[in-house]
Amino acid sequence: MYNRGMKSYYVYILASKRNGTLYIGVTLNLVKRIHEHKSGAIEGFTKRYDVHDLVYYEQTNNIESAINREKQLKVWQRKWKIELIEKQNPNWEDLYQDIL
């Protein structure tokens, strides 16, 4: 439910393909940020390695929690990241259409 004045922050994982290259980020506006990745508007890692499928995301109302979770996931073993994705998205579907 939407609460006025409450901001939502998102930690997300993008993939180039199933079991492919992964990218972890944090944002205030998930739809806008994923669109930027998909359109190639953001120079850098995701554009260079064609990492644009949204395969996982989490939501929180606390920016510190979001940043800490992003940092935590970035240091996780690859196996743990894959297990996290497959627990909620076993087919590695691009979830972008679901958030529009």
Legacy VTK file of the C-alpha trace (Angstrom):
# vtk DataFile Version 3.0
C-alpha trace
ASCII
DATASET POLYDATA
POINTS 100 float
0.000 0.000 0.000
1.262 3.468 -0.868
1.874 5.791 2.073
2.233 9.504 1.417
5.662 10.675 2.398
7.080 7.159 2.578
9.831 6.504 0.094
10.669 3.056 -1.172
14.210 2.029 -1.969
15.128 -0.984 -4.052
18.062 -3.338 -4.186
18.090 -5.131 -7.512
20.001 -7.738 -9.468
20.366 -7.617 -13.241
21.624 -10.520 -15.354
22.895 -10.832 -18.898
21.198 -14.249 -19.158
20.469 -17.255 -16.942
23.603 -17.886 -14.850
25.274 -15.050 -16.756
26.965 -11.867 -15.641
25.306 -10.256 -12.595
25.037 -6.637 -11.498
23.734 -5.446 -8.127
22.464 -1.916 -7.566
20.290 0.263 -5.355
17.800 2.935 -6.412
14.885 5.088 -5.338
13.038 4.665 -8.650
13.243 1.064 -9.857
11.270 1.504 -13.090
13.339 4.497 -14.192
16.655 2.903 -13.246
15.973 -0.389 -15.033
14.795 1.533 -18.098
18.108 3.429 -18.047
20.025 0.131 -17.949
17.915 -1.391 -20.734
18.196 1.630 -23.021
21.964 1.876 -22.595
21.643 5.362 -21.118
24.092 4.462 -18.369
27.708 4.110 -19.409
29.708 1.452 -17.647
29.497 -2.164 -16.588
25.900 -3.007 -17.524
26.173 -1.427 -20.964
29.582 -2.974 -21.678
28.499 -6.495 -20.666
24.878 -6.282 -21.893
23.456 -6.843 -18.403
19.842 -5.663 -18.567
17.392 -8.337 -17.334
15.854 -7.577 -13.933
15.928 -10.984 -12.237
15.553 -10.002 -8.565
14.640 -7.036 -6.399
13.846 -6.191 -2.794
12.039 -3.158 -1.413
12.583 -1.260 1.839
11.558 2.110 3.268
14.994 2.768 4.726
17.899 3.988 2.598
20.517 2.736 5.046
18.983 -0.747 4.942
18.999 -0.690 1.149
22.635 0.401 0.935
23.713 -2.152 3.544
21.851 -4.924 1.721
23.460 -3.932 -1.586
26.909 -4.068 0.030
26.085 -7.433 1.607
24.936 -8.966 -1.678
27.977 -7.652 -3.541
30.335 -9.618 -1.302
28.249 -12.805 -1.319
29.555 -15.848 -3.109
28.139 -16.203 -6.632
26.422 -19.454 -5.591
24.466 -17.619 -2.877
23.364 -14.909 -5.329
22.118 -17.533 -7.792
20.239 -19.337 -5.009
18.640 -16.029 -3.947
17.503 -15.326 -7.511
16.213 -18.849 -8.127
14.299 -18.929 -4.839
11.990 -16.168 -6.134
12.572 -16.362 -9.879
13.470 -19.969 -10.801
13.180 -19.346 -14.552
15.297 -16.180 -14.520
12.464 -14.239 -16.146
12.957 -10.536 -16.808
10.747 -8.920 -14.135
10.730 -5.477 -15.759
7.211 -5.853 -17.190
5.960 -6.859 -13.731
7.061 -3.541 -12.180
5.580 -1.277 -14.879
LINES 1 101
100 0 1 2 3 4 5 6 7 8 9 10 11 12 13 14 15 16 17 18 19 20 21 22 23 24 25 26 27 28 29 30 31 32 33 34 35 36 37 38 39 40 41 42 43 44 45 46 47 48 49 50 51 52 53 54 55 56 57 58 59 60 61 62 63 64 65 66 67 68 69 70 71 72 73 74 75 76 77 78 79 80 81 82 83 84 85 86 87 88 89 90 91 92 93 94 95 96 97 98 99
